[in-house]
């Protein structure tokens, strides 16, 4: 994860996951350095997505595509999945 990627993304993403390994997870690509973890993000999320933990893994490994609602923004998934976010995630 580069500082440039965080600076260009400028978003905080919260995931409400069901199933094994579920719970609330976040990726902060707004705060300097970026971060990811379990629980609520340290700042208010710009996007909140709900899905199964299986779909979450598929989304970040490229095994499947998860359609997003208009509210989430079409660029959110593309932005997250194309910039090395997987380095922050325990997949």
N, C-alpha and C positions, 0 to 999 in steps of 0.2 A: 504494500500500500504506500503510494507516494504522497507527499504533501500536495503535489500538483493535482493528483486525482481527488483528494479531499476538497481542495480549493475549488476545483471545477464542478464537483457534484453538488456541494452545499445542501445536503439533505440528511434528515434523521429518519430512519425507517424502523418501525416497530412491528414485530411479528407475533401474532397470537397463534400458537401452534397447538394442535391437538394430537393425541397419540403418544407413542414412545418418544421420550425426550422433549415432550411438549412443554408448554408454559409460555411465558412472555420473554422474548429475546429482542435485542436491538442492534442496529448498526448505525453509528454516528459518523456521518461523513460531512459534518458541518464544523465541529470543534477541532481545533488544531491537532494534527496527528491522527485523528480518527480513532474510533474504538468500537468494540463489539462486546456484548456480554449478555448474561441472563438477568432478567428483571426489566424494569422500566428504564428507558434511556435517561441520561442525566439532564437532558433538556427536552422540551416538548417535541414529540414526533411530528414530522411533516406528512408522513404517510403511515397508515396502519393497515397491515394486511393480515387476514385470518385464513389459515389453511392447515392441512395436516402436516405433521413433521415429515412424512414421506414426500409430499408435494414440494415442501421447502427444499429438501435435499435435491430433488429432481430439478427444481428451478435453478439452483446454483451449480449443478454438475452438467447441465445441458441435456439431461435425459428426457425432459418434458418441458412444455411451455404452460404457464399458468396465465390465463387471460386476466387482465386487470379491469376493474370498473373505470369509468370515465373519471370518477373522483380521485383515483390514485394517480392518474396521469400516465399517458402511454410511455413516456420516457423513463419512468421510475424503474421498471424492471430492466430495461435495456441498460440504463446507467449502472445499476447495481451489478448486473451479471457480466459487464464487459470491462470492469476496471480493476480486477484483482481483489475483489471483496472476499473471495474464497480464502485468501490468506488470513483473514480475520476470523473465519468461521471454523468451528471444530467439526468438519464434515467427515 
